[in-house]
């Protein structure tokens, strides 16, 4: 299978590339890549799609602090361009990096109690979207574009509402808390530190589970799916049983297996 990955140099892109024994053609606006282009520029990205069997679309503005202009250009226009290019080139399948922030207001309503073990909330693909930001809404728009191209053009589209993926040195449920210590935002053992750990023990998607989920999406015989991308965390509030059933997702990691940073 000939696969193009957009946003290949980001945290999720490197997790996928590091974890899978396959090659990817790469497209990124910065850094080393086979194609250097911004997904907001259709003419610039179009040649990269020719002859591909599938696209893993990761490029975009990946933060809830996105302004409307940033979300519109990078996520809405960018995703629309990727799907248009995929359709024009006859690509069969697009795997789309959506976000848990498509349903982020559930977390806003239930935190911080939500982060504790045994809290009674589990969100699945049938629950209404509740974006918490322009970023979350732009990812919901991307999912809607995917449905449009499935219904009208026959492209297989699998959207992954990804939890928290970190770079290799922080690929554990203490990762965000440790990053905050390094940035001077809080001290280790503080209430803010502990809250970050508790949250990430629910949202963590390990790099190897991330790669495995994408691999399953590239091979599964599915037409359209919205799947939650977190590891098999005991205190997660996102359903992964649907991903198990739909694409055979078999996560190996659980945040509860960690009681301190490495």
C-alpha positions in Angstrom: 0.0 0.0 0.0 1.4 3.4 -1.0 0.6 5.8 1.8 1.0 9.6 2.0 1.3 11.2 5.4 0.7 14.9 5.9 2.1 16.7 8.9 4.7 13.9 9.1 7.2 15.7 11.3 4.8 16.3 14.2 4.5 14.3 17.4 1.8 12.0 16.0 3.5 11.6 12.6 6.8 10.5 14.2 4.9 8.1 16.5 3.3 6.4 13.5 6.5 6.3 11.5 8.6 5.0 14.4 6.0 2.3 15.3 5.3 0.8 11.9 7.4 -1.3 9.7 6.3 0.4 6.5 7.4 3.4 4.5 5.4 6.6 3.9 5.6 9.4 1.4 5.7 12.5 3.5 4.3 16.0 3.1 5.0 18.8 5.6 5.4 22.6 5.5 8.6 22.5 7.4 11.5 20.1 8.1 12.5 17.1 6.0 9.8 15.7 3.8 9.3 14.3 0.3 6.9 17.2 -0.5 7.2 20.7 1.1 3.8 22.3 1.0 1.2 23.9 3.2 -2.2 22.0 3.1 -3.9 25.3 2.8 -2.4 25.6 -0.7 -4.3 23.1 -3.0 -2.1 23.5 -6.0 1.0 23.0 -4.0 -0.1 19.7 -2.4 -1.9 18.1 -5.3 1.1 16.3 -6.9 1.8 14.5 -3.6 -1.4 12.5 -3.9 -0.9 11.0 -7.3 -0.7 7.2 -7.3 -1.4 6.9 -3.5 -3.7 4.2 -2.1 -4.3 6.0 1.2 -3.6 9.3 3.1 -2.9 9.7 6.8 -3.9 13.4 7.3 -2.2 14.9 10.4 -1.3 18.4 9.2 -3.0 21.3 10.9 -3.0 23.7 13.9 -3.1 21.3 16.9 -4.0 23.3 19.9 -7.1 24.7 21.6 -5.5 28.1 21.6 -6.1 28.4 17.8 -7.7 31.6 16.7 -10.6 31.3 14.3 -8.3 32.4 11.4 -5.7 29.7 12.4 -8.3 27.0 12.7 -10.0 28.1 9.5 -6.8 28.2 7.4 -4.9 25.2 8.8 -7.7 22.8 9.7 -10.9 23.6 7.8 -9.4 24.7 4.5 -6.5 22.3 4.9 -8.7 19.3 5.4 -11.0 20.3 2.6 -8.0 20.5 0.3 -6.6 17.1 1.4 -10.0 15.4 0.7 -10.3 17.2 -2.7 -6.8 16.2 -3.7 -7.4 12.6 -2.5 -10.6 12.5 -4.6 -9.0 14.0 -7.7 -6.1 11.5 -7.5 -8.4 8.5 -6.9 -7.2 7.7 -3.4 -9.2 5.0 -1.7 -8.8 5.9 2.0 -8.2 8.8 4.3 -7.3 8.4 8.0 -7.9 11.7 9.7 -6.4 13.0 12.9 -9.4 14.4 14.7 -9.3 15.3 18.4 -10.9 14.6 21.7 -11.7 18.3 21.8 -14.6 17.6 19.4 -16.3 16.5 22.6 -14.2 18.6 25.0 -17.1 20.2 26.8 -18.0 16.9 28.5 -14.6 17.1 30.1 -15.1 20.8 31.0 -18.4 19.9 32.7 -17.1 16.9 34.7 -13.5 17.8 35.6 -11.6 17.4 37.9 -13.7 14.6 39.4 -13.7 13.0 35.9 -10.0 12.3 36.3 -10.4 10.0 39.3 -10.7 6.2 38.9 -14.3 4.9 38.7 -15.9 8.1 37.6 -19.1 7.2 35.8 -18.8 8.7 32.3 -18.0 7.0 29.0 -18.3 8.9 25.7 -18.7 6.9 22.5 -19.0 7.7 18.8 -22.8 8.1 19.1 -22.7 10.9 21.6 -23.4 14.5 20.3 -20.3 16.5 19.5 -19.6 19.3 22.0 -16.5 21.2 20.8 -14.6 23.3 23.4 -12.8 25.6 21.1 -12.3 26.8 17.5 -9.8 23.9 17.3 -12.4 21.3 18.4 -15.0 22.8 16.1 -12.6 22.7 13.1 -11.9 19.0 13.7 -15.6 18.4 13.8 -15.8 20.1 10.5 -13.1 17.8 9.1 -15.2 14.8 10.2 -18.2 16.3 8.4 -16.1 16.8 5.2 -15.0 13.2 5.5 -18.7 12.0 5.6 -19.4 14.2 2.6 -16.6 12.6 0.6 -17.6 9.1 1.7 -21.3 9.7 0.7 -20.6 11.5 -2.5 -17.3 10.2 -3.8 -16.8 6.8 -2.2 -13.7 7.6 -0.2 -13.2 5.4 2.9 -12.8 7.8 5.8 -11.7 7.0 9.4 -11.5 9.8 11.9 -9.5 9.3 15.1 -10.4 11.5 18.0 -6.9 11.4 19.5 -6.2 11.8 23.2 -2.7 12.8 24.4 0.3 11.7 22.4 3.7 13.0 23.4 7.3 13.0 22.1 9.4 9.9 23.0 11.0 11.3 26.2 7.5 12.1 27.6 5.6 9.0 26.3 4.1 8.1 29.7 1.2 9.4 31.8 3.5 11.8 33.7 4.6 13.4 30.5 2.5 16.6 30.5 3.2 17.1 34.3 6.9 16.7 33.7 6.8 19.2 30.8 5.1 21.7 33.1 7.9 21.3 35.7 10.5 22.0 33.0 8.6 25.1 31.9 8.3 26.4 35.4 4.5 26.1 35.4 4.3 24.1 38.7 6.5 22.0 41.0 6.6 18.2 41.1 4.2 16.9 43.7 2.0 20.1 43.6 -1.8 20.0 43.2 -1.4 21.2 39.6 1.2 18.5 38.8 -1.0 15.7 40.3 -4.0 17.0 38.4 -2.1 16.7 35.1 -1.1 13.2 35.9 -4.6 12.2 36.8 -5.9 13.7 33.5 -3.3 12.0 31.4 -3.9 8.6 33.0 -7.3 8.9 31.2 -6.3 10.6 27.9 -2.9 9.0 27.2 -2.4 7.4 23.8 1.0 5.7 23.9 3.1 6.1 20.8 3.0 2.4 20.1 -0.8 2.2 20.5 -1.1 5.3 18.3 0.9 3.5 15.5 -1.1 0.3 16.0 -4.4 2.1 15.7 -3.4 3.9 12.5 -2.2 0.6 11.0 -5.5 -1.1 11.8 -7.3 1.9 10.1 -5.2 1.5 7.0 -6.2 -2.2 6.5 -9.8 -2.4 8.0 -12.7 -3.0 5.6 -14.7 0.0 6.8 -16.4 2.8 4.9 -16.7 5.5 7.5 -15.8 5.5 11.2 -15.3 7.8 14.1 -13.0 6.2 16.6 -11.5 7.3 19.9 -7.7 7.1 20.1 -6.6 6.4 23.7 -4.7 3.6 25.2 -6.5 0.9 27.4 -6.5 3.3 30.3 -8.5 2.2 33.4 -9.7 5.7 34.0 -10.4 6.8 30.4 -13.8 8.4 29.6 -13.6 7.7 25.9 -14.9 4.4 24.5 -12.5 2.2 22.7 -14.7 -0.9 22.4 -16.0 0.5 19.1 -12.5 0.7 17.8 -11.8 -2.8 18.9 -14.9 -4.1 17.0 -14.6 -1.8 13.9 -10.9 -2.1 13.1 -9.4 -4.6 15.5 -7.7 -2.1 17.7 -5.7 -3.9 20.4 -4.0 -1.4 22.7 -1.1 -2.6 24.9 -0.8 0.3 27.4 -2.7 1.5 30.5 -1.8 4.7 32.4 -2.5 2.9 35.7 0.6 0.8 35.2 2.7 3.9 36.0 3.0 5.3 39.6 6.0 7.6 38.9 7.8 9.1 36.0 10.7 7.1 34.5 
